[in-house]
Amino acid sequence: MTRRAVAILIRMWCIILPIVAASTSLFAQTPAATDETAVRSLIQRYIDARDARDERTIAALLTSDADQYTTGGDWRRGRTAVVGGTARSSKQNPGDRDIDIRSVRFITPDVAIADGHYAIAGSDVRRWTTIVLRREAGEWRISAIRNMAPR
């Protein structure tokens, strides 16, 4: 290969390489974006399971040491207590639930905090929820739920 051919190839690579690098980064999701999507999806699956009164699915979405502090002041500690408490709560307040996630913040690559408005159909009470999530064995799980009724 001649010097001129090498010089042309180098110039071509100097043009092509940045274009390829830029185009792949435009289409690739960053890990944080992928994780945020997974966190939001998990919270929606939790809401769907609550509405369906599906205790088995709720349990599968929680860490074993999950806990929940409710707007009524109940503190549920451990997966079994959270699942049982959510079943009782859904029976007492049967309206469908909705969480409008306003932010997801990653404390570490494996710990996230999601905040949002929490509503129960048929209730005029304004609620806020903070959900702490932890990645275990590559899967996001709910570790803590804090529900409050801001004044």
C-alpha positions, 0 to 999 in steps of 0.5 A: 500500500502506498503512502498516499493510500494509507493517508487516504484511509486514515482521513476516511477513518477520521471522518467515519469513526466519529460519525459511527460513535455519535450515531450509536450513542444517539440510539443507545440507552444509558444504564441510568435511563434503562434503570429508570424505566425498570424502576417505573415499570416495577412501581406500575406492576406493584400498583397493578397487583394491588388493584388486582389484589394479587398478593403473590405478585406483590410479594415477588416485587418486594425485598424480604426485609421490605417495610411500609409506613402508611398514611394511617400511621401503621408500620409494616415490617417485613415482606409478610407484614407488607403483603398482609397489610396491603391486602387489608388496606385494599379491602378497607379502601377498595378504589384503584390506586395510582402513583404518578412518579415525579422523580427517580433518583439513584443513590447508588447504581443499586439503590433508587428513590422514587417520589410521586403523587399517590391517589386512591379512586374515590378519595379526595385525600392528597397523598405523596409516596416515596419508594426505595428500591434495591437491585437484588440479583440483577432485578429491582425490588421495592425495599421501603414505601413511605406514604404521607398525606401532606398538609 
